[in-house]
Amino acid sequence: MTKKQEEALKVAITYIENNGYAPTFRELAELLGVKAVSAVHTLFSRLKAKGIVTWEYDKPRTLKILKREVT
């Protein structure tokens, strides 16, 4: 896992713990200081391919953390 992926995962976990629901990719972009939502989508697509997260395509706030351990 890259440092950027690790940071993004930590931000998503913290958001879910604090709010009780998942952030949108736009909210994650804001929290990570990234202008392009597509960059965040790419980060999480790679985490999804590794089996760390999942979400339902075209539905907001469906991000689920499958593996909480950040290694």
C-alpha positions as CSV (number, residue, x, y, z in Angstrom):
1,M,0.0,0.0,0.0
2,T,1.4,3.4,-0.9
3,K,1.5,6.3,1.6
4,K,-1.2,8.1,-0.3
5,Q,-3.5,5.0,-0.2
6,E,-2.7,4.6,3.5
7,E,-3.6,8.3,4.2
8,A,-6.8,8.0,2.1
9,L,-7.9,4.9,4.0
10,K,-7.2,6.5,7.4
11,V,-9.2,9.6,6.4
12,A,-12.1,7.4,5.3
13,I,-12.1,5.3,8.4
14,T,-12.0,8.4,10.6
15,Y,-14.8,10.0,8.7
16,I,-17.0,6.9,9.1
17,E,-16.2,6.6,12.8
18,N,-17.0,10.3,13.4
19,N,-20.2,10.5,11.2
20,G,-21.6,7.0,11.2
21,Y,-21.8,6.9,7.4
22,A,-19.3,6.9,4.5
23,P,-18.0,10.0,2.8
24,T,-18.5,10.7,-0.9
25,F,-15.5,10.8,-3.2
26,R,-15.9,14.5,-3.4
27,E,-15.8,14.9,0.4
28,L,-12.7,12.6,0.5
29,A,-11.1,14.8,-2.1
30,E,-11.7,17.9,0.1
31,L,-10.4,16.1,3.2
32,L,-7.3,15.0,1.3
33,G,-6.7,18.3,-0.3
34,V,-7.0,16.9,-3.8
35,K,-8.8,19.0,-6.5
36,A,-9.6,16.1,-8.8
37,V,-12.3,13.7,-7.6
38,S,-11.0,11.3,-10.2
39,A,-7.7,11.1,-8.4
40,V,-9.5,9.9,-5.2
41,H,-11.5,7.5,-7.3
42,T,-8.3,6.0,-8.7
43,L,-6.8,5.7,-5.2
44,F,-9.8,3.9,-3.9
45,S,-10.1,1.8,-7.1
46,R,-6.7,0.4,-6.3
47,L,-7.7,-0.3,-2.7
48,K,-10.8,-2.0,-4.0
49,A,-8.6,-4.2,-6.3
50,K,-6.6,-5.2,-3.2
51,G,-9.8,-6.2,-1.4
52,I,-9.4,-3.5,1.2
53,V,-12.5,-1.5,0.4
54,T,-15.7,-1.8,-1.7
55,W,-18.6,0.4,-2.9
56,E,-21.6,0.2,-5.1
57,Y,-21.0,1.9,-8.4
58,D,-23.0,5.1,-9.0
59,K,-24.4,5.2,-5.4
60,P,-23.1,7.7,-2.9
61,R,-22.0,6.9,0.6
62,T,-21.6,3.1,-0.1
63,L,-17.9,2.9,0.7
64,K,-17.2,0.0,3.0
65,I,-13.9,-0.8,4.7
66,L,-13.3,-4.5,4.4
67,K,-9.8,-4.5,6.1
68,R,-9.3,-1.9,8.7
69,E,-5.6,-2.8,9.3
70,V,-3.4,-0.4,7.6
71,T,-0.1,-2.1,6.7
